[in-house]
Amino acid sequence: MTTDPTAATPRSHPADDGTLPEGCGPSTLAVHAGEQRQKLADSITDPIVCAATYTFRDTQAVLDYVQHDLPREEYGRYGNPGERVLERKLAALDSGEDAVLFATGMSAIVGLLMAKLNAGDEVIFFDECYHRSREFCVKHMSRFGVVTHQVKVCDYEAMEAAINPRTRLLISESPTNPHLSVVDLEQFVQIGRRHGVETLIDATLATPYNVQPLRYGVDYVLHSATKYLAGHNDLLAGVIVGSKAALEPVRKLRGIMGAINSPHNCYLLQRGLKTFELRMARHNQNGQAMAEFLAAHPRVECVLYPGLPGHPCHDVARRTMRGYGGLITFLVRDADWRQTADVVDAVKLPRIGPSLGGVESLIEQPLVMSYHEVAPEDRQRFGISDNMIRLSCGIEDTADLIADMRQALDRT
Ligand SMILES: Cc1ncc(COP(=O)(O)O)c(C=O)c1O
């Protein structure tokens, strides 16, 4: 062997296919999973391939592709190279076999339901599931003959009792929004398995950093990637992770629906994911510290956060989750809606707006932001009170967020 490096024989790197060592942690996966080691032009970043269509060298190349399903692009509505990198990365983060990326979280759930359900089928929701998902089933799937049942969140007996031979899917969010209820995934999966019914968890608030529902045997995990996964309040996306076979019809339907991400959007999401683990650690830290601060403040009547020992789901959360995220819901003591709004208006760091999971903290009053058109008795049924505030802790310094919240509560 020569000792002169300039005389060494060229050889390909053994890990050129992007295969990672076994057992990598979430930060390594977020940075590297799904990516080729060497990329176009030897760039360290993936290219943004701006193409609506992809060309074939000759007719034989077309025949090879259509007859042998070769892994290459065809037309932009069926996918793009950036999206495939993301799907591999997101599947790896959730310990899943495959992932299908959608343009939004809502198009992901709509795509899954439309691909899986037929007229006469039934689905059962825990009632705290994201209200637009429930609305889609109740108002729209019903037009195609699909029946939706809703049972009280975490009432496993009621969920099992609602199953009949037409039931196809059990659906829950975990943790739920805005009440932060945490589903016991073992029980949830057991019910599904006992009756041969598939299960779906919307784990948007948890993210794969805090819980991986597929490891418990859940069939599909859904994320609004708009939130923590993208993390910067600058794009919309959604993903469903599960087995390749189960997701095949979902992928096919997405190609028809066209609910796909542009190459630029994919690049932004991939870039956001690079710091996913670091951001989640800070979101968890800020959420826990803020929840503890609020719980001790005399102006606060109640704090909903699964990391607090008083939360009804604390034991399940402690058993199944690594951390509890940045979202906190709290009630202002003896406050009407206007006095509650005064607290929202008095904070200086969190911006007022819907959504969650971004680096910037966001604050909102659910009554005003999302439930203003809902009748008071229905709001009561959904557990939305006039003095409720939802705070999404970003990644600002913990002490700054707490000092800001203290001045807002003390001043109003
Ligand atoms: C828990 C949850 N699931 C799904 C969605 C829908 O995601 P998107 O807004 O990306 O369509 C949201 C959005 O707020 C959400 O909070």
The ligand as a Gaussian input file, in Angstrom:
#p B3LYP/6-31G(d) Opt

LIG

0 1
 C      -53.638000      18.138000      15.802000
 C      -53.775000      18.647000      14.415000
 N      -53.969000      17.780000      13.416000
 C      -54.100000      18.197000      12.132000
 C      -54.059000      19.537000      11.822000
 C      -54.222000      19.955000      10.400000
 O      -52.972000      20.327000       9.901000
 P      -52.760000      21.416000       8.716000
 O      -53.122000      22.744000       9.270000
 O      -51.327000      21.245000       8.364000
 O      -53.691000      21.016000       7.614000
 C      -53.859000      20.474000      12.822000
 C      -53.817000      21.927000      12.491000
 O      -54.001000      22.775000      13.311000
 C      -53.716000      20.018000      14.149000
 O      -53.528000      20.877000      15.179000

